[in-house]
Amino acid sequence: MLDRRTFLRTAAGVSSAGLSFAARRRQNFVLIYADDLGYGDLGCYGHPTIRTPNLDRMAAEGAKFTQWYSASPVCTPSRAALLTGRYPVRSGLTRVLFPQSTGGLPAGETTLAEVLKGAGYQTAAIGKWHLGHLPQYLPTRHGFDSYYGIPYSNDMHPYEGPGSPGNAKHPPLPLMRDESVIETEPDQAMLTPRYTEEAVRKIRAFRGRPFFLYYAHTFPHVPLYASPRFRGTSPRGVYGDVVEEIDWSVGEVLKALAETGQEKNTLVIFTSDNGPWLARRVHAGSAGLLREGKMTTWEGGVRVPFIARQPGVVAPRRTSAQAGSMLDLLPTFAAMAGAAPPRAALDGEDLTRELRAEAPLRERTLFYWNAEELCAVRQGPWKLHRVSNTAEWKSGTSKHDPPLLFHLEHDPSEKYDVAAENPELARHLLELMAAHEAKIERGEPQR
Ligand code: MG
């Protein structure tokens, strides 16, 4: 008797009339990734004035996770982790890339797109890449059949825009198709409609063979631009206009899937790369009840909205408190597609049973990296900060010195440090962090 993993691996390799097992099942994936959208920025996550009817419906028809984490509080490493299933320190992409950067995702890393392509999938990337803009690092060199978008952040250009000063050192912003620059300084107000049109076109063209669409929005990263149809319409101001247009775009993707009869065999995920960039003040989103935002390992930096929908597969009308991570998407998609996972040391877990609501809540251990520094750990409800990159610690003005311990289910805002009352637990969590660092050092998987 084969175990499930061996069975799937074997089945994926068996060919019948030119189609693999996965192709015959036609399990598709659409992964929509917002940029700098906070935990509290959607109607279904409690925002009082941003209207997100499509995402709210997606959550009602599927599952909404309340304890889902990015593996980094900034753009580049969070994307490296998402696409490789590995903590960013393993691929070396620990910091944000700039137009002057010469690095990118190493060729030796196996991406989610390559895993699925190996099982017969069509693949496309739309939107922000930010894993290297030089030819050897582009999506087309990492398992995507096509690419359309801006290869890094939309503020990495010389001009001032809403919420962003611009930087004279940067070249004009490129819009790329595959490996060519097709425009410079495209009208940013039209980016979301243009990406949406491309996504809908791809979904129509993909019909008949399994596909993976990675759709990474440019917004709500600053500068903020909405198209004329949305500009000035949200009670939340320009930030609300932008998020409401992203919500519209999600609606168009869902509509295209329904119209092409692919709704029931497509897992659609909506999430964000990291928390809100609070230094941008009114142009920044909200982390809701969570502390701090982007660039920190407080919850507001890394805990993000996560909505999953696939009628008949993802249990509907469910709010899950299961702790999950972007690191889990590669093993989860690979299992659902019947694709062989890469040989590399992986850090995530297959969450298929959680999506199907077939499993009770499980205790997870997740690590919070910021650049090359392991800052915190979560095990079950407990989170221990060993160090922090936040300004109050760096300046020495913090009232408390690390390690700090919080019970995240009692205290999601990380207000009440209970390290002094729980010295043994704090010691145990510090040991877990040291053991994790040793595994990373030796190249061993965390699982
Ligand atoms: Mg970001």
Residues whose N, C-alpha, C, O or C-beta is under 5 A from the ligand:
A	BS01	MG	D35 D36 V74 C75 D273 N274
